[in-house]
Amino acid sequence: MARVAIVGLLMLALIAGALLYYQQIYAYYTLVQAQDADVRLTNLVTEQAEPILFDGFEAIDADSSPIRYRACFTTPLSQATLTETYVIRDDAEPLVAPGWFDCFDAAQIGEDLVSGDAIAFLGVENIHYGIDRLVAVYPDGRAFAWHQINACGEVVFDGDPAPEGCPAQPESTN
């Protein structure tokens, strides 16, 4: 009888573990269609996000979290043009994508940002409250985008009031 209970508990744990794994890696992600692509960078002069040219767009997103967005694409714009026109972000830290979304290698992108092989730009500030979209671009035109918590989000998400200079928090929908 004890063996049956132990085997039952082990099977239940295995099933629960598999379900949890599936939910974290696959369940909440959806593919973003190329026609819905929103590739923008923030202009240095106007401080407004504006569309840029791109091709070969692949992206995933999830409604379960504002930081699950990842995208891969190419742009014909040179790094020289981009650095003269758009806001550079030195604090970019790409977030890991699920293994099945193999065009996005956060570790490699992060290393390349540190070494200067890629340059990160502000895509859209506060695309969701406290979350910025960042875009890393390589000299050969490869580009990668992700969402990252900004300074206002770090404070507010910890439960503290927004610091001075942050936009007003949206009202809760609870």
C-alpha positions as CSV (number, residue, x, y, z in Angstrom):
1,M,0.0,0.0,0.0
2,A,2.8,2.4,0.8
3,R,4.5,1.7,-2.5
4,V,1.3,2.5,-4.4
5,A,1.0,5.8,-2.5
6,I,4.7,6.6,-3.2
7,V,4.4,5.8,-6.9
8,G,1.1,7.8,-7.1
9,L,2.8,10.8,-5.5
10,L,5.8,10.5,-7.8
11,M,3.5,10.3,-10.9
12,L,1.5,13.3,-9.7
13,A,4.8,15.3,-9.1
14,L,6.0,14.3,-12.6
15,I,2.8,15.4,-14.2
16,A,2.7,18.7,-12.3
17,G,6.4,19.3,-13.2
18,A,5.7,18.6,-16.9
19,L,2.7,20.9,-16.9
20,L,4.7,23.7,-15.2
21,Y,7.5,23.3,-17.7
22,Y,5.1,23.5,-20.6
23,Q,3.4,26.6,-19.2
24,Q,6.7,28.4,-18.7
25,I,8.3,27.5,-22.0
26,Y,5.4,27.2,-24.5
27,A,1.9,27.9,-23.3
28,Y,1.7,31.7,-23.0
29,Y,3.8,32.6,-26.0
30,T,2.3,33.6,-29.4
31,L,4.0,34.4,-32.6
32,V,3.8,38.0,-33.7
33,Q,2.9,38.2,-37.3
34,A,5.1,40.2,-39.6
35,Q,2.2,42.4,-40.7
36,D,1.8,43.3,-37.0
37,A,5.5,44.2,-36.6
38,D,6.2,47.4,-34.8
39,V,9.9,48.2,-35.3
40,R,10.5,51.8,-34.1
41,L,13.5,53.7,-32.6
42,T,13.4,56.9,-30.6
43,N,14.7,59.9,-32.5
44,L,17.4,62.0,-30.7
45,V,15.8,65.3,-31.7
46,T,12.1,64.7,-31.4
47,E,12.3,62.1,-28.7
48,Q,9.5,60.3,-30.5
49,A,9.6,56.7,-31.6
50,E,9.5,56.4,-35.3
51,P,9.3,53.4,-37.7
52,I,12.5,52.1,-39.3
53,L,13.0,49.9,-42.3
54,F,13.2,46.1,-41.6
55,D,12.9,42.7,-43.2
56,G,12.8,39.1,-42.1
57,F,10.8,39.8,-38.9
58,E,10.2,37.0,-36.4
59,A,8.8,37.7,-32.9
60,I,7.1,36.2,-29.9
61,D,5.1,37.8,-27.2
62,A,2.8,36.8,-24.3
63,D,-0.1,38.5,-22.5
64,S,1.1,36.9,-19.3
65,S,4.0,39.4,-18.9
66,P,5.1,42.6,-20.5
67,I,8.7,41.5,-20.7
68,R,8.3,38.3,-22.7
69,Y,8.6,40.1,-26.1
70,R,11.5,39.0,-28.3
71,A,12.1,39.8,-32.0
72,C,14.7,39.1,-34.7
73,F,14.9,41.0,-38.0
74,T,17.3,42.8,-40.3
75,T,17.6,46.4,-41.2
76,P,19.3,48.1,-44.2
77,L,20.2,51.1,-42.0
78,S,23.8,51.4,-41.1
79,Q,25.0,51.7,-37.5
80,A,26.5,55.1,-38.4
81,T,23.1,56.4,-39.5
82,L,21.4,54.9,-36.5
83,T,23.8,56.3,-34.0
84,E,23.4,59.8,-35.5
85,T,19.6,59.6,-35.5
86,Y,18.4,57.5,-32.6
87,V,18.8,57.3,-28.8
88,I,21.5,54.8,-27.7
89,R,21.0,52.8,-24.5
90,D,24.1,51.7,-22.6
91,D,22.1,49.8,-20.0
92,A,20.7,47.2,-22.3
93,E,20.5,43.6,-21.0
94,P,18.7,41.2,-23.3
95,L,16.5,38.7,-21.5
96,V,16.7,35.0,-22.3
97,A,14.1,33.7,-24.8
98,P,12.7,30.2,-24.8
99,G,15.0,27.7,-26.4
100,W,12.6,27.0,-29.3
101,F,12.9,30.6,-30.4
102,D,16.4,30.0,-31.6
103,C,17.0,33.2,-33.6
104,F,17.3,35.1,-30.3
105,D,20.5,34.4,-28.3
106,A,20.4,36.7,-25.3
107,A,23.8,35.6,-24.0
108,Q,25.5,36.3,-27.3
109,I,23.7,39.6,-27.8
110,G,24.7,40.7,-24.3
111,E,28.3,39.8,-24.9
112,D,28.3,41.7,-28.2
113,L,26.8,44.8,-26.6
114,V,29.5,44.8,-24.0
115,S,32.3,44.3,-26.6
116,G,30.8,46.9,-28.9
117,D,30.0,44.4,-31.7
118,A,26.4,45.5,-31.4
119,I,24.8,48.8,-30.4
120,A,21.6,49.1,-28.4
121,F,19.0,51.7,-29.1
122,L,15.8,52.8,-27.3
123,G,12.9,51.5,-29.4
124,V,9.9,52.7,-27.4
125,E,10.0,54.1,-23.9
126,N,7.2,52.9,-21.7
127,I,5.7,50.6,-24.3
128,H,3.9,49.3,-21.2
129,Y,4.2,51.3,-18.0
130,G,7.7,50.8,-16.6
131,I,8.8,48.7,-19.6
132,D,11.0,49.9,-22.6
133,R,11.5,48.2,-25.9
134,L,15.2,48.0,-26.8
135,V,16.8,47.1,-30.1
136,A,20.3,45.9,-30.6
137,V,21.8,46.3,-34.1
138,Y,24.9,44.7,-35.6
139,P,27.0,46.2,-38.4
140,D,25.7,43.6,-40.9
141,G,22.1,44.7,-40.2
142,R,21.0,41.9,-37.9
143,A,18.8,43.3,-35.2
144,F,17.1,42.0,-32.1
145,A,14.4,43.5,-29.8
146,W,13.2,42.8,-26.3
147,H,11.4,44.5,-23.5
148,Q,13.3,45.6,-20.4
149,I,12.2,47.1,-17.1
150,N,13.2,50.8,-16.9
151,A,14.1,52.9,-13.8
152,C,10.6,53.9,-13.1
153,G,9.3,50.4,-13.4
154,E,12.0,49.0,-11.0
155,V,10.8,51.4,-8.3
156,V,7.0,51.1,-8.9
157,F,7.0,47.3,-9.3
158,D,8.7,47.0,-5.9
159,G,5.6,48.8,-4.4
160,D,7.1,52.2,-3.9
161,P,5.7,55.5,-5.4
162,A,7.1,56.6,-8.8
163,P,10.1,58.8,-8.4
164,E,10.1,62.3,-9.8
165,G,10.4,62.5,-13.6
166,C,8.4,59.3,-14.1
167,P,5.1,59.3,-16.0
168,A,1.9,59.0,-14.1
169,Q,1.0,55.4,-13.2
170,P,-2.0,54.0,-15.0
171,E,-5.0,53.3,-12.8
172,S,-5.3,49.7,-11.7
173,T,-8.0,47.7,-13.4
174,N,-8.5,45.4,-10.4
